Amino acid sequence: MLCLGGGRGYDRRMNCTKLVSRPLSTLAIAAAILAAAGVPSSLLHAATGDSPLQVPEGFRAELVYQPALADQGSWVSMTVDERGRLIASDQEGALYRLTPAPLGKPASQTKVEKIPLAVGMAQGLLVHQGHLYVMLNGMRGAITSGLYRLTDTDDDDQYDRVEQLRVWQGLGEHGPHAVIASPDGKSLYVCSGNQTRLPLLDGTLVPNHWRDDRLLPPLFAVEIASQPPRVPGGWIGRIDLETEELQLVAVGFRNEYDIAFNEDGELFTFDADAEGDNGMPWYRPTRVCHVPSGVDFGWRDADGKWDEHAIDSLPAAVNVGPGSPTGITFGAGTKFPAPYDRAMFAGDWALGKIYAIHLRPEGAGYGGEVETFSTGTPLAVTDLVVRPQDGALYVVVGGRKSQSAVYRIWHPGGSTGKRYTVGELQKRVAAEKARALRHELEAFHAGPDPAAVEKLWPHLASEDPVLRSAARIALEHQPIEAWGERALNEPDPRCRIAALAALARVGSPALAKVWTASLTRLPWDDLPVADRRDVVRTAALGVMRLEPAAAVRQQLIAWLNPRFPAEQRQLNQELATLLTELQAPDILPRLLEMLASSTTYGEGVAAVRPLSVISSGWTIAQRRAVLEWFDNAAGQATAGSFRSLEDIRKRFITTLTAAEQRTLRQYLDRAFVPSSSFTTGEPRPFVQEWTVEDAVAAIEAAPQPRDRENGRKLFGAAQCFQCHAIGGEGAAVGPQLDGAAQRFSLTDLMRSMIEPSYAISDQYQQTLFMVNGMAVVGRVGNLDGDQLMVAADPMNPYQYTAIPRDEIDDQRPSEVSPMPTGLLNTLTGEEIADLVEFLKSP
């Protein structure tokens, strides 16, 4: 297993091996940290001087400072103080203050000083009103994760007082992240990933009744149950600087690393689903989210993610594609020409890119387009800030003990000022009115208000999803006695759908009968497809939350069953899941037809997932057809999605009777593995004990061009594909490799292979258990009564070792990487160079 790699979606629960591993072939997992170098946009110009960044024509990029890795660590966050100095943090160490060299001057003129305080390990920094706020992520002695305030009490230009304002229960790469100031400067906004529990709250703009909300049993149910609850996922909060009260603003993120306000005072973030879900029907692309008040963006574990168009959520403002979101900032304060002076800049750590997101107002929300603004090798972007003193965009790269650097991008021509066409101005005026109305509705998110229901009610029927969402959230904050009856009898269908969705979310089972009667009076045949999808989501909320009795469920079945199959694909998939949960008659043959008529792998999964929970009514021919579909699908599954496919198949097999298992034994005994064109080879002889320096020198000295196809054969022969995916091939036991060459230097990559325990990401770290004097290393994959079931072999992730809980003497994170050492020792220098060539362009 590797300790560096695509951290976007690899699940740390899969990352484990024995402390003393059985010998793997020479390259097994070793190449994991290398990856494809992306092709730069034709609009980008070659890097010059001491900066590897490629930037659009007219822009300049230059190195500001390169920290000494051994002494100053690997930097992951940055801010600007009142004097224009940069403050940056080592991921696992101290804070540093930089006075940048003037624009165009060499990096040697940059002045750097260490801040001599124990606080550090910051993934968020902010200088505001004379204080330095630090989002500490981790543990430094007695100092733990939390929000800290540093103050210079004696005006000697040194911070000398440290206060902990908040304690966060979480740490690591999905732990506490950013801190920023509100546009009016009166509050702080903070964000945390899905491995940080919600803190004690003084209030919430999100209606306080979030649930997992899934109709079918979750994939990897045992693993999910063995972990602390992660609903409602990553969250954003607001801290009032006067009262220090913490209010919840939004939830349902996976791992939003940063947040930022645009020139309109609207909040945005950059988030991603697990990369292993790519290709699955529940996958949502890496996305820029506009974050209005009170929204749940619907991230849930495994296959429980809400559809982005669910009536009780909001879609992304802009979908970007695969990636690993990190720092974001807006162009306000830069001296960039239009449209970059108002763009959102977003870092992608995995792919080594900086995007310019060109947002446009759309009603009360936003849409936009994505442009690749800058690329580079290495370019593991962790944070972005604008320094108003020189109008430059500052970029820090690093993380996971890799070599850091601070760069800046600037434009010698300066800003051209904001320019809008007449049409753009008209749209902006209309959007300002829509946002103003939304803000009026959001005022009711603070709690009950006698004026709320009358004000918000007409907007439950709005065609603007952001405005409609604000109205529904406001409604859920009001006493149900003030609007429940009105919801049941609302004559406007679109308005009633939203009101019934709210009623299902906040109501009790006592309402199930009258609620169902109201829902089933809606004129289905007259509704547009979007409204029909809202009806199905609303019905699902009612089934999950109101727990209707059998007779009431039959009423829902009688109304919805004739609607399936539907002509629209998403509607069809949603009906399939709901009707399976309701145990609608004849659902089995219709799901089988849906499976047979599927034209893509994802469509097939959408049919076979509900099929996998149906235990009765099958013929042997039908069972055989599904097993054959699984065998064919194994060859279509992406590297990451195969694990989910395998779990669906296992669930399907558990529904077989003993007689069916005997009849279908030939299918059940087949090895279920992803098909691929790679082959394994014979064990290779020892060549030499490679060091980092020797390997880098050998690669650089190898004659060019290199043999890419030989590199691919080495990758396959060494069984690397069995653990890692690259270019859509391989398995998802370990991290996906695409893009690593864009974020790490060759030295960092070689060090990660040759010295794998040098830096171990918490996303891949195992647990060391001391049991009766014996060491067991792996991941907890199951709980079985008084026993922990620990998976100790990444090649067999479902094979467990039972550990009685009362026999555990100690447990702690393992300091030994799951990736074995010596993995390159059977390769020649030229073979290593061939391997690198393949990994650059798989």
Helices and strands as residue ranges (DSSP letters): G 12-14, G 30-33, E 44-45, E 55-56, E 60-65, H 69-72, E 75-80, E 86-90, E 95-99, G 107-109, E 111-115, E 122-128, E 131-140, E 143-151, E 161-167, E 176-181, E 187-192, E 203-204, H 221-225, E 234-240, E 246-253, E 259-261, E 267-271, G 275-277, E 286-290, G 302-304, E 318-321, E 325-330, G 340-342, E 344-348, E 353-362, E 365-375, E 381-387, E 392-397, E 405-410, H 422-442, G 443-446, H 452-456, G 457-461, H 465-476, G 480-482, H 484-489, H 493-506, G 509-511, H 512-519, G 524-526, H 529-541, I 542-546, H 550-560, G 561-563, H 569-581, H 587-596, H 601-611, H 620-634, H 642-654, H 658-663, H 665-668, H 692-701, H 708-717, G 720-722, E 725-726, E 729-730, G 740-742, H 746-754, G 756-758, E 767-771, E 774-784, E 787-791, E 800-804, G 805-807, E 808-813, H 829-840
